[in-house]
Amino acid sequence: MTLEIAPAEEVRTSARDGLRALPPLAWLYLALTLLALVVALAGNSIWNLSLLLGASAFGAPGIFAATLAYVAPHQRFAQASAACFAIPMAIATLSQAVSIGVLSSTSLSSDWANLIPTLQNALNAVMPVIWLIDLAAVLFLSLHIGRIQTRTGWWILAAGLVVTAMRIILAAGFVADQFSQFDLTASPETLQLLVSPLAGLVGAGWALLLAIAWARRLALLALAAVIQLALSLLAVATQTVLADWFQASSQAGSVDFLAVLFVLSAMELVYLVAMEFGILREVPRHGQSTDTDAVTAQ
């Protein structure tokens, strides 16, 4: 048996055809991702693995959005999910560009420079509720894939909701302590602190995605959802049963604490890869039904 290698011209032609097949929205999301990466890396003279991983996580939602626009260009839930992945990244990019001086009064004309404070105030008003768009992105993706069809799926959803509720309750307790200890005045920062516990509701979206992906044996998407829920569970643990150890280890910079940071970084990297390839390989494409045969209830 011989291995046949396609001529270089055929490879180039195939690549060109693949690029032409990308819908305009996919190109838009890719352009936003490139801009996000440039802004994330701007102003850093020393590049290291941590910086690159952070920049990758910052721009990953744009890649998710572009991939969704490619694999399901005409499905409304998939396109809604893509937009909801991209919008928070675009807002965060704009906010960071303003904060680090990429958009500064000295680099713009006087008319545009006068709009910078207004823009910053608008971004400060939006940031406290940006998690709503993150939640919508995961919910729309879940709805595009299908519905919960088994008792196991409902149990998975219930377990995820318990983890989500625990995280919200703990975060709410922290906010209550802040209000009792400090005389906080009305400000965008105070509003952001007040509504910050609700950001944990994004975990409910990941629980739904896990329940649906599990029943359909979508291993990569299920893995991505598991990692997100595991990170939420770790956040709960570091504020309860592991609170004393976590605080002491972080202050001392112990080997155990560094090992935990390494594990968290590895989990984040696995999540990014699983999510991207899960969307590319497991999300129903145009013309495919999002419904599967009923799985035997467990």
Backbone torsions as a table, in degrees:
resi	resn	phi	psi	omega
1	MET	NA	126.3	-178.3
2	THR	-106.3	148.3	179.0
3	LEU	-93.2	119.5	-179.2
4	GLU	-93.7	129.8	179.9
5	ILE	-106.8	127.3	-178.2
6	ALA	-66.6	141.4	176.8
7	PRO	-58.3	153.0	-177.7
8	ALA	-59.5	-36.7	-178.9
9	GLU	-64.4	-38.6	177.5
10	GLU	-65.5	-38.4	178.2
11	VAL	-63.5	-45.0	179.6
12	ARG	-64.0	-40.3	179.3
13	THR	-64.2	-42.5	178.8
14	SER	-62.8	-40.6	179.0
15	ALA	-64.7	-42.6	179.1
16	ARG	-63.7	-41.9	178.7
17	ASP	-62.7	-38.8	178.5
18	GLY	-63.9	-40.0	179.0
19	LEU	-68.1	-38.8	178.4
20	ARG	-66.0	-26.0	-178.5
21	ALA	-74.7	-14.9	179.7
22	LEU	-67.4	127.0	177.9
23	PRO	-69.7	160.3	-178.5
24	PRO	-55.9	-37.5	-179.8
25	LEU	-63.5	-35.3	178.4
26	ALA	-64.0	-41.4	176.8
27	TRP	-63.7	-39.4	178.3
28	LEU	-61.9	-45.3	-179.9
29	TYR	-65.4	-36.9	177.7
30	LEU	-66.4	-38.7	177.6
31	ALA	-64.9	-41.4	177.0
32	LEU	-63.0	-38.2	178.6
33	THR	-64.3	-43.9	178.1
34	LEU	-60.7	-43.1	177.8
35	LEU	-62.8	-41.4	179.3
36	ALA	-61.8	-41.7	179.6
37	LEU	-65.9	-39.9	178.9
38	VAL	-62.2	-45.5	-179.4
39	VAL	-67.0	-40.2	-179.0
40	ALA	-63.6	-33.6	-177.9
41	LEU	-92.9	-11.4	-178.1
42	ALA	-65.0	141.3	176.5
43	GLY	82.4	1.7	178.2
44	ASN	-105.8	108.9	-178.9
45	SER	-78.6	-25.3	-179.4
46	ILE	-113.4	117.4	178.6
47	TRP	-99.2	134.5	176.6
48	ASN	-139.8	179.5	-176.3
49	LEU	-62.8	-38.6	-179.7
50	SER	-63.6	-42.1	179.2
51	LEU	-64.3	-43.6	-179.3
52	LEU	-65.6	-39.0	177.8
53	LEU	-66.1	-41.0	177.9
54	GLY	-63.9	-41.1	178.1
55	ALA	-66.1	-37.6	178.2
56	SER	-63.7	-43.2	178.0
57	ALA	-65.1	-35.0	-179.8
58	PHE	-66.0	-40.6	-177.1
59	GLY	-92.9	-9.0	-176.3
60	ALA	-57.6	-41.4	179.9
61	PRO	-57.0	-31.9	177.2
62	GLY	-67.3	-37.3	176.1
63	ILE	-66.7	-41.2	176.3
64	PHE	-58.5	-44.2	-178.4
65	ALA	-63.8	-44.3	179.9
66	ALA	-63.5	-39.2	180.0
67	THR	-67.0	-41.1	176.8
68	LEU	-63.5	-40.4	178.5
69	ALA	-63.9	-27.9	179.9
70	TYR	-80.4	-46.4	-172.7
71	VAL	-80.1	-26.5	-177.8
72	ALA	-140.0	68.1	-172.3
73	PRO	-70.5	-14.9	-175.0
74	HIS	-118.7	-0.3	178.7
75	GLN	-88.3	125.3	-171.4
76	ARG	-66.3	-39.1	179.8
77	PHE	-66.0	-40.2	179.5
78	ALA	-65.3	-41.3	-179.8
79	GLN	-71.2	-34.4	175.0
80	ALA	-65.2	-39.9	177.2
81	SER	-63.4	-43.8	179.4
82	ALA	-59.2	-46.1	179.7
83	ALA	-62.6	-39.6	-178.7
84	CYS	-72.5	-25.7	172.0
85	PHE	-70.8	-40.1	-172.7
86	ALA	-79.8	-35.0	-173.7
87	ILE	-61.4	-48.7	178.3
88	PRO	-60.2	-36.5	177.6
89	MET	-64.3	-41.2	179.1
90	ALA	-65.0	-41.7	179.1
91	ILE	-65.4	-43.9	179.2
92	ALA	-64.4	-36.5	177.5
93	THR	-64.3	-45.0	179.1
94	LEU	-63.8	-41.9	179.1
95	SER	-63.0	-42.7	-179.7
96	GLN	-69.5	-35.8	177.9
97	ALA	-61.7	-38.7	177.7
98	VAL	-69.8	-43.3	-173.9
99	SER	-69.2	-34.0	-178.8
100	ILE	-92.1	1.1	173.8
101	GLY	91.0	7.8	175.2
102	VAL	-61.8	-39.6	171.8
103	LEU	-106.5	94.7	-177.4
104	SER	-122.9	161.0	-178.2
105	SER	-65.0	-23.4	-178.4
106	THR	-82.0	-20.5	-177.3
107	SER	-100.0	-1.2	-178.4
108	LEU	-121.2	162.1	174.6
109	SER	-66.3	162.9	-174.9
110	SER	-60.6	-37.5	-179.1
111	ASP	-64.8	-45.3	179.2
112	TRP	-71.5	-35.7	-179.1
113	ALA	-62.5	-33.3	179.2
114	ASN	-68.2	-19.5	-179.7
115	LEU	-84.6	-14.1	-176.4
116	ILE	-59.5	-48.7	178.1
117	PRO	-59.5	-39.5	178.1
118	THR	-64.2	-41.5	177.9
119	LEU	-62.5	-43.1	-179.8
120	GLN	-63.3	-40.8	178.0
121	ASN	-64.2	-40.0	178.8
122	ALA	-64.7	-41.4	178.6
123	LEU	-65.2	-39.5	178.1
124	ASN	-63.5	-32.1	179.8
125	ALA	-74.7	-30.1	-176.4
126	VAL	-83.8	-36.5	-171.9
127	MET	-55.3	-38.2	-178.8
128	PRO	-61.2	-23.3	-176.9
129	VAL	-114.7	16.6	-178.8
130	ILE	-64.8	-22.9	179.9
131	TRP	-63.3	-25.0	177.9
132	LEU	-61.1	-38.0	179.5
133	ILE	-72.2	-37.8	175.4
134	ASP	-60.2	-43.7	178.4
135	LEU	-62.6	-43.2	179.7
136	ALA	-62.1	-36.7	179.9
137	ALA	-60.2	-46.0	-178.3
138	VAL	-71.5	-38.8	179.4
139	LEU	-64.1	-45.1	179.4
140	PHE	-63.8	-38.8	177.1
141	LEU	-62.8	-42.2	178.9
142	SER	-62.8	-44.0	-179.0
143	LEU	-66.7	-32.4	177.1
144	HIS	-65.7	-36.8	-178.4
145	ILE	-71.6	-41.5	180.0
146	GLY	157.7	-148.7	-176.5
147	ARG	-130.6	164.4	174.9
148	ILE	-72.9	128.8	-174.2
149	GLN	-120.9	-6.8	-175.1
150	THR	-130.1	161.2	174.7
151	ARG	-64.1	-35.6	177.2
152	THR	-59.1	-40.6	177.8
153	GLY	-61.1	-42.1	178.8
154	TRP	-66.5	-36.8	176.7
155	TRP	-65.8	-39.8	176.7
156	ILE	-62.2	-44.1	178.0
157	LEU	-61.3	-43.1	180.0
158	ALA	-62.2	-42.9	179.2
159	ALA	-63.8	-41.4	177.6
160	GLY	-63.8	-37.7	178.7
161	LEU	-67.5	-33.9	177.1
162	VAL	-64.4	-45.7	177.6
163	VAL	-60.6	-42.3	179.5
164	THR	-62.5	-44.4	-179.9
165	ALA	-63.6	-40.8	178.5
166	MET	-60.8	-42.7	-179.8
167	ARG	-65.4	-41.0	-179.9
168	ILE	-65.4	-42.2	-179.5
169	ILE	-63.5	-43.8	179.1
170	LEU	-64.7	-41.7	178.7
171	ALA	-65.4	-37.8	177.9
172	ALA	-65.1	-37.2	176.7
173	GLY	-63.8	-39.9	177.0
174	PHE	-62.6	-43.4	179.5
175	VAL	-63.7	-40.6	178.2
176	ALA	-61.7	-39.6	177.1
177	ASP	-62.5	-40.4	179.8
178	GLN	-63.0	-41.8	179.9
179	PHE	-69.4	-31.8	-179.7
180	SER	-77.5	-28.0	-176.6
181	GLN	-90.8	-28.1	-175.2
182	PHE	-125.2	149.4	177.0
183	ASP	-88.8	87.6	-175.5
184	LEU	-85.5	132.8	179.1
185	THR	-97.7	163.6	179.4
186	ALA	-66.0	122.4	-179.2
187	SER	-164.1	163.6	175.9
188	PRO	-57.6	-35.7	179.0
189	GLU	-65.8	-39.7	178.3
190	THR	-66.2	-41.0	177.7
191	LEU	-62.5	-42.1	178.9
192	GLN	-62.6	-40.0	177.4
193	LEU	-65.7	-39.0	-176.3
194	LEU	-66.1	-40.1	-176.4
195	VAL	-95.1	-3.3	-176.6
196	SER	-57.6	-35.3	178.6
197	PRO	-59.7	-29.9	-177.5
198	LEU	-68.7	-16.8	177.6
199	ALA	-60.0	-22.8	177.4
200	GLY	-64.1	-15.5	178.8
201	LEU	-63.8	-18.3	175.7
202	VAL	-58.6	-29.2	177.2
203	GLY	-60.4	-30.5	177.4
204	ALA	-64.2	-37.2	177.1
205	GLY	-64.6	-41.2	178.4
206	TRP	-67.5	-34.9	176.8
207	ALA	-63.7	-40.8	177.7
208	LEU	-64.9	-43.7	179.0
209	LEU	-61.5	-41.7	179.2
210	LEU	-63.3	-43.8	-179.0
211	ALA	-61.2	-40.3	-178.7
212	ILE	-75.4	-44.3	-178.3
213	ALA	-66.5	-34.9	-178.9
214	TRP	-62.3	-45.4	-178.4
215	ALA	-65.4	-30.1	-177.9
216	ARG	-95.7	5.7	178.5
217	ARG	57.4	40.0	174.5
218	LEU	-90.6	86.9	-167.2
219	ALA	-63.4	-40.9	-175.3
220	LEU	-70.2	-44.9	178.1
221	LEU	-66.3	-37.7	176.8
222	ALA	-63.2	-40.7	178.7
223	LEU	-63.4	-43.0	178.1
224	ALA	-60.0	-43.4	179.6
225	ALA	-66.8	-39.9	178.4
226	VAL	-60.2	-42.8	-179.3
227	ILE	-63.7	-41.8	178.8
228	GLN	-63.2	-42.1	178.5
229	LEU	-69.5	-35.4	177.6
230	ALA	-64.6	-39.2	177.1
231	LEU	-64.1	-37.9	175.9
232	SER	-64.7	-41.2	178.9
233	LEU	-65.2	-39.2	176.4
234	LEU	-64.6	-37.2	177.2
235	ALA	-62.9	-38.6	176.6
236	VAL	-66.1	-43.1	-177.5
237	ALA	-64.0	-39.6	-178.2
238	THR	-71.5	-12.4	176.8
239	GLN	-103.7	-2.3	-178.3
240	THR	-128.0	-96.7	-171.8
241	VAL	-66.8	-27.1	-179.5
242	LEU	-107.4	14.8	-174.3
243	ALA	-61.0	-48.6	-178.1
244	ASP	-64.4	-46.2	179.9
245	TRP	-62.7	-43.0	-177.2
246	PHE	-64.1	-42.5	-179.6
247	GLN	-66.4	-44.9	-179.7
248	ALA	-65.8	-42.4	-178.3
249	SER	-68.4	-38.6	-179.8
250	SER	-66.6	-38.8	179.6
251	GLN	-70.3	-35.3	-178.4
252	ALA	-85.5	-15.4	-177.0
253	GLY	62.5	42.0	-174.9
254	SER	-70.0	165.1	178.3
255	VAL	-62.7	-37.3	179.0
256	ASP	-61.8	-41.5	-179.8
257	PHE	-66.7	-41.5	177.8
258	LEU	-64.1	-34.8	177.2
259	ALA	-65.5	-39.2	177.5
260	VAL	-63.2	-43.3	178.1
261	LEU	-61.4	-38.3	178.0
262	PHE	-64.4	-43.3	179.5
263	VAL	-63.2	-41.7	179.0
264	LEU	-63.6	-41.3	177.9
265	SER	-64.5	-40.8	178.4
266	ALA	-63.9	-41.6	178.2
267	MET	-62.2	-41.0	179.0
268	GLU	-63.2	-41.7	179.8
269	LEU	-66.3	-43.2	178.4
270	VAL	-62.9	-39.6	177.5
271	TYR	-59.2	-46.9	-178.0
272	LEU	-60.5	-44.5	-178.8
273	VAL	-68.6	-44.9	-178.4
274	ALA	-64.3	-39.7	-179.0
275	MET	-66.8	-44.5	-178.6
276	GLU	-64.7	-50.5	-179.3
277	PHE	-72.0	-26.5	174.7
278	GLY	-65.3	-42.6	177.1
279	ILE	-65.4	-42.1	-175.6
280	LEU	-68.7	-37.4	-171.5
281	ARG	-106.1	-25.0	-170.5
282	GLU	-113.2	-20.4	179.1
283	VAL	-70.6	131.7	179.0
284	PRO	-56.9	132.4	-177.7
285	ARG	-91.6	174.9	178.3
286	HIS	-57.4	127.2	179.6
287	GLY	94.4	-14.2	177.5
288	GLN	-91.6	144.6	176.6
289	SER	-77.7	141.9	177.6
290	THR	-87.2	-5.0	178.6
291	ASP	-97.0	140.6	176.5
292	THR	-119.0	166.8	177.8
293	ASP	-60.5	143.7	-177.9
294	ALA	-60.5	135.1	178.0
295	VAL	-90.5	140.3	-178.2
296	THR	-56.8	125.9	-178.5
297	ALA	-61.0	136.8	-178.1
298	GLN	-106.4	NA	NA
